[in-house]
Amino acid sequence: MTLTTLKASLISLILPNRCPGCDALLYPGELLCADCEGKVLLPHDDYCHTCGKLRCFCQKRTVFYDRAIVCSRYTADLADPAVRAVWALKNTQNTNFARFAAKIIAERLRHSLDYGDFDLVTAVPMHPSKKRIRGYNQAALIGKALAQELGLPYRDDLLTKSRSRAAQHNLSAKERLTNVAAFDTRNVDLTGKRILLCDDVLTTGATMDRCAALLKADGAAFVCAAAAATTSRKEESKEELP
């Protein structure tokens, strides 16, 4: 038994490794149980590769990110393993789903020649006050894991959330589009860079869109939205997008 394996085994005795989708006990190093893994995966051809939605909105409005890639479908069913996994990522210290989503996204990028190569990975920022409460930014966990999977640098100095405003999931579709004004650029030179921009859930695309616009204002040539999950239309809002 190696030192790393022994350390993982000792940690698992104190903090048992559990599946974020069903809370089943896992072996050290496992991220999801086999049953939940099969249920959370969204087939790569089931969503639009431009906007990232199950029901494409590319004809309704223009977005600043160029492509999108996701791992799972986020539904209104609280018993859905993907929903439970996202909830665990946001509300507990079980961050397995961040690493699982990063692994799937990385695999899909490697096998999708039309996405091209990337220079760096970043994530949708979280306001410092909220990060202090949660202890981490779940989007950043996905981004760091994805950067490690792809062998790319992770940058957390590109974007900032300057004001703590209402949580996006509490807002209607139209309100989400105005709430994103809280995000700002840090004016880093990104001329010609191809960037993977990570978040946990892609809902209306408003947050990704605002952050992609800021990155392009700093010179980025291409921004791909990479999300752990994407919602179907009924989970977004009953209101129509503009």
C-alpha positions as CSV (number, residue, x, y, z in Angstrom):
1,M,0.0,0.0,0.0
2,T,1.4,3.4,-1.0
3,L,1.5,6.4,1.3
4,T,-1.1,8.1,-0.9
5,T,-3.5,5.1,-0.7
6,L,-2.9,4.8,3.0
7,K,-3.7,8.5,3.5
8,A,-6.9,8.2,1.4
9,S,-8.0,5.2,3.5
10,L,-7.4,7.0,6.8
11,I,-9.4,10.0,5.5
12,S,-12.2,7.8,4.4
13,L,-12.6,6.4,7.9
14,I,-13.1,9.9,9.3
15,L,-15.0,11.4,6.4
16,P,-16.6,8.6,4.4
17,N,-16.7,9.1,0.7
18,R,-20.3,9.3,-0.4
19,C,-22.0,9.5,-3.8
20,P,-23.4,13.0,-4.2
21,G,-26.3,11.6,-6.2
22,C,-27.7,9.1,-3.7
23,D,-25.4,9.3,-0.6
24,A,-24.2,5.7,-1.0
25,L,-20.8,4.9,0.4
26,L,-18.0,4.9,-2.2
27,Y,-14.5,3.5,-2.2
28,P,-11.8,6.2,-1.9
29,G,-11.2,7.9,-5.2
30,E,-14.7,7.1,-6.6
31,L,-16.8,10.2,-7.5
32,L,-20.2,8.7,-8.1
33,C,-21.7,5.3,-7.8
34,A,-22.2,3.4,-11.1
35,D,-26.0,3.8,-10.9
36,C,-25.9,7.5,-10.5
37,E,-23.1,7.9,-13.1
38,G,-25.3,6.4,-15.7
39,K,-28.3,8.5,-14.8
40,V,-26.6,11.9,-14.7
41,L,-24.8,11.8,-18.0
42,L,-26.5,13.9,-20.7
43,P,-25.7,12.5,-24.2
44,H,-23.4,14.9,-26.0
45,D,-25.8,15.2,-29.0
46,D,-28.9,16.0,-26.8
47,Y,-28.1,19.7,-26.4
48,C,-27.1,22.6,-28.7
49,H,-23.3,22.9,-28.9
50,T,-23.6,26.6,-29.4
51,C,-25.9,27.8,-26.6
52,G,-25.7,24.7,-24.4
53,K,-29.5,24.3,-24.1
54,L,-31.7,21.3,-24.6
55,R,-34.0,23.6,-26.4
56,C,-31.8,25.9,-28.5
57,F,-32.3,29.6,-28.2
58,C,-29.7,30.6,-30.8
59,Q,-32.4,31.9,-33.1
60,K,-33.9,34.1,-30.3
61,R,-30.9,36.1,-29.1
62,T,-27.2,36.4,-29.7
63,V,-24.8,35.2,-27.1
64,F,-21.1,36.2,-26.6
65,Y,-19.8,32.7,-25.8
66,D,-19.0,30.8,-29.0
67,R,-19.6,27.2,-28.0
68,A,-21.0,25.3,-25.0
69,I,-20.3,21.9,-23.5
70,V,-22.1,20.3,-20.6
71,C,-22.2,17.1,-18.5
72,S,-25.7,16.7,-17.1
73,R,-29.3,17.7,-17.4
74,Y,-30.7,19.7,-14.5
75,T,-34.4,19.1,-13.9
76,A,-37.1,20.0,-11.4
77,D,-37.1,16.5,-9.9
78,L,-35.5,16.6,-6.5
79,A,-35.0,12.9,-6.6
80,D,-32.9,13.2,-9.8
81,P,-29.2,12.2,-9.0
82,A,-27.9,15.2,-11.1
83,V,-30.0,17.6,-9.1
84,R,-28.9,16.1,-5.8
85,A,-25.3,16.2,-7.0
86,V,-25.5,19.9,-7.8
87,W,-27.2,20.6,-4.5
88,A,-24.4,18.7,-2.7
89,L,-21.8,20.6,-4.5
90,K,-23.4,23.9,-3.5
91,N,-24.5,23.1,0.1
92,T,-22.2,20.5,1.5
93,Q,-18.5,19.7,1.5
94,N,-19.1,16.9,-1.0
95,T,-17.4,18.2,-4.1
96,N,-17.2,15.0,-6.1
97,F,-19.5,16.3,-8.7
98,A,-17.1,19.1,-9.6
99,R,-14.4,16.6,-10.4
100,F,-16.8,14.2,-12.2
101,A,-18.2,17.0,-14.4
102,A,-14.7,18.2,-15.2
103,K,-13.7,14.6,-16.2
104,I,-16.7,14.2,-18.5
105,I,-16.3,17.7,-20.1
106,A,-12.6,17.0,-20.7
107,E,-13.4,13.7,-22.4
108,R,-15.9,15.3,-24.6
109,L,-13.5,18.1,-25.6
110,R,-10.9,15.5,-26.5
111,H,-13.3,13.7,-28.8
112,S,-14.9,16.8,-30.3
113,L,-12.5,18.1,-33.0
114,D,-14.8,21.1,-33.8
115,Y,-14.1,22.7,-30.4
116,G,-10.4,23.2,-31.0
117,D,-7.6,23.8,-28.5
118,F,-7.7,26.2,-25.5
119,D,-5.1,28.4,-23.8
120,L,-6.6,28.6,-20.3
121,V,-9.5,27.9,-18.0
122,T,-11.4,30.3,-15.8
123,A,-14.7,30.3,-13.9
124,V,-17.7,32.5,-13.2
125,P,-16.6,34.4,-10.0
126,M,-18.4,34.4,-6.7
127,H,-18.7,37.5,-4.5
128,P,-16.2,37.3,-1.6
129,S,-18.9,37.5,1.1
130,K,-20.7,34.5,-0.3
131,K,-17.5,32.6,-0.8
132,R,-16.6,33.2,2.9
133,I,-20.0,31.7,3.9
134,R,-19.7,28.6,1.5
135,G,-16.0,28.2,1.9
136,Y,-15.4,27.8,-1.9
137,N,-16.7,28.8,-5.3
138,Q,-18.2,25.7,-6.9
139,A,-17.6,27.0,-10.4
140,A,-13.9,27.4,-9.6
141,L,-13.7,23.8,-8.3
142,I,-15.0,22.7,-11.7
143,G,-12.6,25.0,-13.5
144,K,-9.5,23.9,-11.5
145,A,-10.4,20.2,-12.0
146,L,-10.9,20.8,-15.7
147,A,-7.6,22.6,-16.1
148,Q,-5.9,19.7,-14.4
149,E,-7.6,17.2,-16.7
150,L,-6.5,19.1,-19.8
151,G,-3.1,20.2,-18.6
152,L,-4.0,23.9,-18.9
153,P,-3.4,26.9,-16.6
154,Y,-6.3,28.0,-14.4
155,R,-6.7,31.7,-14.0
156,D,-8.8,33.3,-11.2
157,D,-7.6,36.9,-11.9
158,L,-9.7,37.6,-15.0
159,L,-13.2,38.4,-13.7
160,T,-14.7,39.7,-10.5
161,K,-18.2,39.9,-8.9
162,S,-18.2,43.4,-7.5
163,R,-21.6,43.4,-5.9
164,S,-23.5,40.7,-4.0
165,R,-26.9,40.7,-5.6
166,A,-29.8,38.3,-5.7
167,A,-28.9,34.6,-6.4
168,Q,-29.7,33.8,-10.1
169,H,-31.8,30.8,-9.2
170,N,-34.2,32.9,-7.4
171,L,-34.9,35.2,-10.4
172,S,-37.1,35.0,-13.5
173,A,-35.4,34.8,-16.9
174,K,-35.7,38.5,-17.6
175,E,-34.4,39.4,-14.1
176,R,-31.4,37.1,-14.6
177,L,-30.4,39.2,-17.7
178,T,-30.1,42.4,-15.6
179,N,-28.7,40.9,-12.4
180,V,-25.5,39.9,-14.2
181,A,-24.4,43.5,-14.2
182,A,-22.7,42.7,-10.9
183,F,-19.8,41.0,-12.9
184,D,-16.8,43.0,-14.0
185,T,-13.5,42.6,-15.8
186,R,-10.1,43.0,-14.2
187,N,-8.7,44.4,-17.4
188,V,-6.2,41.6,-18.1
189,D,-4.8,41.4,-21.6
190,L,-6.3,38.3,-23.2
191,T,-5.6,39.1,-26.8
192,G,-6.1,36.1,-29.0
193,K,-6.7,33.7,-26.1
194,R,-9.1,30.8,-26.4
195,I,-10.8,30.3,-23.0
196,L,-12.9,27.7,-21.2
197,L,-15.3,29.5,-18.9
198,C,-16.8,27.2,-16.2
199,D,-20.0,27.3,-14.1
200,D,-22.1,24.8,-12.3
201,V,-25.5,25.2,-14.0
202,L,-26.3,26.9,-17.3
203,T,-29.9,28.2,-17.0
204,T,-30.7,31.2,-19.3
205,G,-27.1,31.6,-20.2
206,A,-27.1,35.2,-18.9
207,T,-24.2,34.8,-16.5
208,M,-22.0,32.9,-19.0
209,D,-23.0,35.5,-21.6
210,R,-22.0,38.5,-19.4
211,C,-18.7,36.9,-18.4
212,A,-17.9,35.9,-22.0
213,A,-18.6,39.5,-23.1
214,L,-16.2,40.8,-20.5
215,L,-13.4,38.3,-21.5
216,K,-13.8,39.3,-25.2
217,A,-13.7,43.0,-24.2
218,D,-10.2,42.2,-22.8
219,G,-9.2,40.6,-26.1
220,A,-10.3,36.9,-25.9
221,A,-10.8,35.4,-29.4
222,F,-13.0,32.5,-28.4
223,V,-14.9,31.5,-25.2
224,C,-16.5,28.1,-24.6
225,A,-19.1,27.8,-21.8
226,A,-18.4,24.7,-19.8
227,A,-21.1,23.8,-17.3
228,A,-21.7,20.8,-15.1
229,A,-25.4,20.9,-15.9
230,T,-27.9,22.6,-18.2
231,T,-31.6,23.1,-17.5
232,S,-34.5,22.3,-19.7
233,R,-36.9,25.1,-20.7
234,K,-39.4,24.5,-17.8
235,E,-36.7,24.8,-15.2
236,E,-35.6,28.2,-16.5
237,S,-38.7,30.3,-16.1
238,K,-42.3,30.5,-17.4
239,E,-41.4,33.8,-19.0
240,E,-40.1,34.0,-22.5
241,L,-36.6,35.1,-23.1
242,P,-36.3,38.4,-25.0
